[in-house]
Amino acid sequence: MKLDNETITGGQLTFAIGAFILGSSLLTSFVLSVSAQDSWLMVLISTLISFLIYWMYIVLSQKFPGKDLIEINDEVFGSIVGKIISLFYLYFFFSLAALNTKDVGNFVSGYVLPESPGPVVLVMFVFICAWAVRKGVSTMLRYGFLFTIMSVLFLGFSIIFLIKDMHFGNFLPFLHLPIATYLQSINIITIIPFCEIVVFFMIFPHIDQPKKLKKSVLFGLLIGATMLFLIISMPSYESVRIINISNVITRTEILFAIAFLVLLFFKISIIYYAIVITLARIFKLRTYRPIVYVTGIIIIVYALITFDSPMENAFWGSNVAPIFSSLFEVLLPLITLIIAQIRGFQKPKEAVAR
Amino acid sequence: MILFILTIFALIALVDMRGLLKKKYRKELIVFSSIFIIALSLSLLLSFGVALYSPIKVSQYFLKDILHLSYK
């Protein structure tokens, strides 16, 4: 059963994954508060771990070509247990969307528009996302390339302008924190920016050539990881403020803010799409478009009540979220894969798949 | 504020329900209406200033205080 007949190309998927990972670049504060100046090394190690987890996702997705996560659950666990697991995923996707929307609110009311009331920003933001979701998946993903290039350009400019103010001695001392801190940091980076890709399980079935899936997903990870590495070790939003080229080019941080918001828009739209498709699959609907707006309102309400203060949010992000999310991003797909292997679902031949 | 919420919900109902009624999708209409009612009641409660308990805090409590699975 297909909800829509849209297809995407491998290249679009690559850049969408790159832009999705970059959408979390605002959240690097969770990592920086834990492993400080050694975070760049942690990004490299987590990229290697993420390669393994992505490989697991690809194997799972290729076992069931043309099926998304909810259909896979139904097939592997049977319809009742599968539904319960799908409901857990629904809760997880809702939480992801709400937390990311909350970050938009915190960022906008903290840096860009300190005077305007928070809910107004959230309502407008989520409604734009809803508009994108109603247009369908291929329209949404088409912009991944543009957004990635845009953020590469902004990042490149800020590195060039800031290179005279950089002190490479700030990377020292090297590896002086206790080892548990590094494990925590690796866990955060692996789970929060990289493995939220689990929502792409809802988009994988739309790819036009399933053979290309592995290449485009891993290449997308590479783009995202490279950019995240640059962002974590180079300028942050606060440091872009000090760019001042002979009083002509100043206050360029608003460009950075636009790039962040656009990337977060992209990320939230994809999570939002995953929520709506999950709902439509659980209730076996024939179309997903009518429930888009009402779901958006639930996301807004959820985002408004998540945490009372940014401090609680930061505590959650660096201490509890890595474990909460690994349940859904690593443990559940792994269990699904193992059970699928035991029950003997074989990869069908290409002729059957398409 | 309440007027604003009611206007938004009326607009959503107008836009989305019309297509569903036209195509006679019964099951979709039921699911849509139930999500609609949940969303409407949640946002009205929020605008009346009722302190809703965040689901994310439930999982934080569960993981941190019952299972002791957290870094701090």
Interface residues (C-beta under 8 A of the other chain):
Chain A: Y91 F94 S95 A98 L99 A180 Q184 L279 F283 K284 L285 R286 T287 R289 P290 I291 Y293 V294 T295 I297 I298 I300 V301 Y302 L304 I305 T306 F307 F315 W316 S318 N319 V320 P322 I323 F324
Chain B: I8 F9 I12 V15 D16 M17 G19 L20 Y25 K27 E28 V31 F32 I35 F36 I38 A39 L42 S43 L46 L52 Y53 S54 P55 I56 K57 S59 Q60 L63 K64 L69 S70 Y71 K72
